[in-house]
Amino acid sequence: MNIAIYTVSALLIPFLLIGFVQKMKAQFQNRIGAPLLQPVFNIFKLFGKNQIISEDASGLFRAGILINFCCFAFLIWSVPWLNFSPAITNVDIFFFVYLLATARFFSILSALDTGSPFGAFAGSREATISFLVEPAVILCLLALSILAGSSNMERIFSFVSQTQFHNPIVWIFSGIGLFIVALIDLSRMPIDDPTTHLELTMVHEAMTIEASGRNLALSEISYAFKLAITFGLACQCLLHGIYFWLPNNQWIIFALSIVGMFALGLLLAVLETVLVKLKWTKCPDFIAYALTMGLFACIAALGVRA
Amino acid sequence: MWRFLISGILFIASILGIAFSIHSIAEPVHCSLNLPIYLGLAPVSFVSDTTSSIFAILLFALSLAFSLFSPSYLSNKTKNERSLFWCGSILFIASMAGTLFSGNAILFLICWEIMSLSSAALVASELLTKNTAKASLIYLSATRVATMLLALGFLSANKLFHSWNFADWQLMRPEALTAALLIMFGCFIKAGLWPFHIWVPYAYFAAPAPVAGLMSGAMKKIPIFLLVHLLCSREPVGFAIPILFLVLGSVSTLWGMIFALVQADLKKVLAYSSIENVGLIMLALGAHLLGLYLHMASLASLFLIAAIFHMFNHGVFKSLLFFASGSIYQKAHSTNLNDLGGLAKRMPGTFLLFLLGTLALCSLPPSNGFCSKWLIYEGLFQLVSSPNVAITGSAIIMICILIIAGALSLATMSKVVAVIFLGRTRTKLAQHATDCGEFMIVGQAVLACFCILLGLFSAPICTYLTQVLKQESFSSPDIFKFTILGVLCTGFVYIAFLKQPKRSSIYSTWDCGFGPLSKRMQVMPGSFSQPIAALFSPLLRYRINAEVSGKDRRHFPEKVVAESSTQSVLESKIYTPLVQAVAALGKHINRLQAGSIHIYLFYLLMTLLILIVLELVR
């Protein structure tokens, strides 16, 4: 049952979410925008296309993209980004963070493999961002696991342990923290502009600059999965925060989770319409907000326990 | 010819050693040699118990790989260098085994001295080709201080317990605090823990790569063995010692990785990362002692197993990486990151093994490095749930430190792998590199196999260690299922989507339409790590001196030079003044030794007078 839910959701929601954000951004700019399913069409198109590989690339270029994709494919079945317990159980927060790091390691290596200066710049930025953002992620998740008394992801996001320690503040702080982390990790607006075509300033798009055809399709899919996982976790946190007002029906909460993810997508579209990209040297200051949220959440969680 | 004979003997001896250690894990073996040489105070007696056997398995596994790797590594050395290498390394390995199995403190100290001196000789062994004099002096003085502290500690412990046998010593008792602290600091210096780590990058950089592998993989574990042996019994050692371990361990973890990031040489990167790993082990040991103090038995045993397991893992993957640096040095004639590049196509075997080692170093799943780090995280998480707020807070801080160190190691090692193996070759040095000989590859492959096996079977290994060390059982995380799943998933995606793509063409890297990229347009190691290094600039003394000159310097500069520099604060601000002060003091003392017989007679007379006066006063 859970496997089916996660499979269907993983195949639909990530792509719809990307399409939705693009559609909303277009609407805010008074354009009609691409159809909602455009990301899916793009991926099908890319699978049919010819792939070009740099003559300087070693085997690691393709292997890195493949491993990056597999990490996210594994995560999307094992992280409770929906309110059901995931298909693969027993993943704890440290494993989650380190699996993200593995994906990142291989994506950096495949960006650097071609000897392209663009990919290298992006790889360097990605390493820096991950270094800044990982403490924030772990603090947010740690706060929640202090509440749950377990570092197991599915037990943290289970809606059951809430009867013991129900504390909306921790959940809301963590939710906001994880949302900011999602913006940073997905290289969205205040950190990086995904729509410019000036690769010198970019993070994610410049890392995949040498990928084409199927390789590009795989990295697009892993990006979509990452979006779904991070937004899903943030949304689950926020839903746990307002648990008191929610009806006790799994399917309603499921619907609300999906609606919540799309609401966060809408927020992202608004942010991307009104915000400008930060100067690179200002990025650590912005990331500090996520860290602060994580710290607040931890302190609140310790307070609740005491 | 000779070197193959010696390495063959070493190979067989290592296998026998492993077999003996595995056998003696379960049942301790005592053996007292009734030699004509009595060590003055204690007999020559050897004991092998569970702890020493576990450490000995690591030592012999590394010497096995060493014996396979070294002969080919020595192929282009002179005869003198070779004979020094073999004499030194056999003494080195034998004395390490001696320290592990020695039954009393005197024998331990003798073996420890032989170990220190033989490794110092090995560090200096490339004296003629590389400028290693400074490195070996620094290393030698660090070992002198370590030995002195250790000897003092042993003496005071002997005074308390009236025995030279380790088994009779109970350093956890409060009156033995001085002895415990002296021994601890001796061990910290030898293990290269912050702030005593100054010698580590010098020594590992100067030593031949296989020796550096042994030093980092096995020698650094001897002081840890002594600490485990003496301090980690079932009784708590007070509150101060665990805190000392935890603080020094966490600072070391962070400090090592921050400095590893900005190093320009592969061996120095590895050296600083081994400072990080020793910090991690000490942190786990400290948490073990803290757990004992708090009477949380299962937590304490989790940390002890984590420390021992990480020690094992670190030994294996760090030696693998040092060996790989040796084969890079042999084929590309440099380990400077700025000189290398594009070796993945030229040395595919070394590349694959290096990548495996890197995964373990960055502790990425499913490697063995991750498994032991996971145990430490699990333990720290249990500390977070403890009722004491101070402990909870410090556990959260330690988790953050470990995460930051992990992210830094990811940044460092992705840079290292990329600039050595990926892209294009940066200089002519590495252009004609080919993969190294079969034996060198096999030597590394043995270690890589250990890495994989230790990772896959981490849960059964931990359970086994818990049983033989007679610790409380705890639930250890299991990665086996995830690894198998991950490998299957990767294989499936590869076959389903990527194998034999319809059309695939090879073309040059995208160059923005400006014509072909040159090898100098690639990222340099310094520029890759600049964003993070700039964040740590106060600590690293990181400066970039840029010079742009020319008539119209804004639009058409004629000369652009940029150079980044870092400085080790601890070395320049504390150790150098300290050494200078000692040297200056030494000069004054030197005046006493005037070289004139009259003055010496005068000294004698003065001494006599003082003694007489003292006697009269009494």
Interface residues (C-beta under 8 A of the other chain):
Chain A: F47 N50 Q51 I52 I53 S54 E55 D56 A57 S58 G59 L60 R62 L66 I67 F69 C70 C71 A73 F74 I88 V91 D92 F94 F95 V97 Y98 L99 A101 T102 R104 F105 I108 L109 L112 D113 T114 G115 S116 P117 F118 A120 F121 G123 S124 R125 A127 T128 S130 F131 E134 P135 I138 L139 L142 S145 I146 G149 S151 I209 E210 G213 R214 L218 W280 P284 C298 L302 A306
Chain B: G341 G342 A344 K345 F351 L355 L359 C362 S363 L364 P365 F370 K373 W374 Y377 E378 F381 V384 S385 V389 T392 G393 I396 I399 C400 I403 I404 G406 A407 L408 L410 A411 M413 S414 K415 V417 A418 F421 L422 G423 R424 P477 F482 L485 G486 C489 T490 V493 Y494 F497 L498 P501 K502 R503 S504 S505 I506 Y507 S508 T509 W510 L517 K519 M521 Q522 V523 S527 F528 S529 Q530 P531 I532 L535
